[in-house]
Amino acid sequence: MKHLKTYGSATLGALLLCLPSLLGLEGLSPAGQITMGIFLMAGLYWILEPIPIYATSLLIIFLQVLLLSDQGFINFDPAVYEVESYQTFYGTLANPIIILFLGGFSLATAAVKFGLDRRLTRVLLKPLGTDPKAVCLGMMLSTALLSAFMSNTATTAMMMTMVVPVIMAMEPGDPFQKGIALSIPVAANIGGIATPIGSPPNAIAITALREQGIHITFSTWMILAVPLVIIMLLIAWRILLLLFPPNGKSIQIDFSEQFTWSRQAILTSCIFGITILFWVTEKLHGVSSNVVAFFPLTFLPALGILRKADIRRYSWEVLWLVAGGISMGISLKNTGLAEWLIGLIAWNSFGSVGVVLIFVVVAYGIANLVSNTVTATLLIPLAIGLGVSGIMGSDFPLVSAIVLIGIVVSFSMILPISTPPNAIATSTGMVKTKDMAKTGVLIGLIAIVLCCLSYFLYWPLILN
């Protein structure tokens, strides 16, 4: 039955790939029709997963090279479509944002290898004592801080192992065991919003804006996101306490493990600190965060801190997924598909506020049913096309709208499939889907309100 469903989904995707070209959609160029077919097929494959989602991203690039590039099989009228070089599509695999993620992966791998992550967690937890509420807050702060500068997926995988002793130290049947277990994916999802490298949707938003000549620095993103992250962490903490109140008054945690002061651990700490410092001070020195990312990427292996086995453990599939989204965005723009889709709806009848709210609701809804990365990949190019088309007027806040979509999808955490941290937490058996759903609904609804308030009241002060 499973194989039948997989083959059926794959076949349907292939039909969707051909459908727009067979229909000959009026007003859409042949290149745009092909791009729509790729877009529909990719959307179906990302949702139903007859093949892994990262494989779908590679398939997008492959089809674009075969069907839309100068090395492809189709000759387009140059007056209608200026054919892209195949290097444009291949180049998305080495896009500057990919290098930024690689830098983050190298730092995360080194931090885990030499226990910097565990040391940071102990530093944050130990002063909080044994009060269950304080311990929960400490776990969330540790997770959020780590996921801001590491992959939130890797952070969740690491922190879920560290939360086991905390749960075991509690009385059997204490409902707060669920709260502690849920605090990790919740904090990882929220903390990943804080920096461009924390979560793939952030990178997708920044890259889409960069394609329009709009550059958001590392520090600017943090100024936009960190206040929201702090507020939502505190709100999420209170929601967990409300839904899963602790029975006991204390939790005894073993802090006996010591940090290894080896040469490599000290070097890792120095490189980590220097990289973060240069990232957050990008506006002062003018060196792009993508360039700074090459520092740890180069010197951690050069100094023998990371070996070949460590590099092989990078989350390469995440990079492929992001690259596929970037490549899809290029075709949506250059073939005229985004402009054609936007022209189907009378957007100006909704007003700029209505348009933004529509995108927020749609983004949140879809991201709960599929992954937040896939949702950002599908919607952000369309929002970019709407913003640059001029339909909404010259005063349409394009940058704020794209940032809003990129952030809102990270607050979609109702189901295990919504975000990688949710999936990892569920796979441990410590988190039940029904508990995740009721927690995610409350956090998501409050987050949407706060995101919209930031969009209207706070972000214009920074971006204007």
Secondary structure, DSSP 8 states (H G I E B T S, - for coil): -HHHHHHHHHHHHHHHHHHHHHHT-TT--HHHHHHHHHHHHHHHHHHH-SS-HHHHHHHHHHHHHHHHBTTSS----TTT---B-HHHHHGGGG-HHHHHHHHHHHHHHHHHHTTHHHHHHHHHHGGGTT-HHHHHHHHHHHHHHHHHHS-HHHHHHHHHHHHHHHHHTS-TT-THHHHHHHHHHHHHHHHTTSSTTS-HHHHHHHHHHHTTT----HHHHHHHHHHHHHHHHHHHHHHHHHHS--SSS-------------HHHHHHHHHHHHHHHHHHTHHHH---HHHHTHHHHHHHHHTTSS-HHHHHTS-HHHHHHHHHHHHHHHHHHHTSHHHHHHHTS-GGGTHHHHHHHHHHHHHHHHHHHS-HHHHHHHHHHHHHHHHHTSTT-TT--HHHHHHHHHHHGGG--SSTTTSHHHHHHHHTTSS-HHHHHHHHHHHHHHHHHHHHHIIIIIHHHHH-
